[in-house]
Amino acid sequence: MADREKPASPERAKNASAAGTVESVDIAAGKITIAHGPVEALHWPAMTMGFTASPELIAPVEVGQKVQFDFEARGMTARITRIAPAQ
């Protein structure tokens, strides 16, 4: 009998927080790009990356705004779960 390959198990979401500056917002597509600092919980360096988010969550956010946000990450794919102006 031939060996069967195991299906890849889905990667577990990891929760993290970060702070950064909004580079772009596409409310209709539910996408936001943020230049953020290091995310120690995920061993990520500072970078600029795109996140997905509900349109309602990112509607009040403006380009150039400094924000603090929480997100769920699966690999390098991340979805914002909370976003607020930086204090």
Secondary structure as UniProt FT lines:
FT   STRAND          14..26
FT   TURN            27..30
FT   STRAND          31..36
FT   HELIX           40..42
FT   STRAND          47..52
FT   HELIX           55..58
FT   TURN            59..60
FT   TURN            63..64
FT   STRAND          66..74
FT   TURN            75..76
FT   STRAND          77..85
//
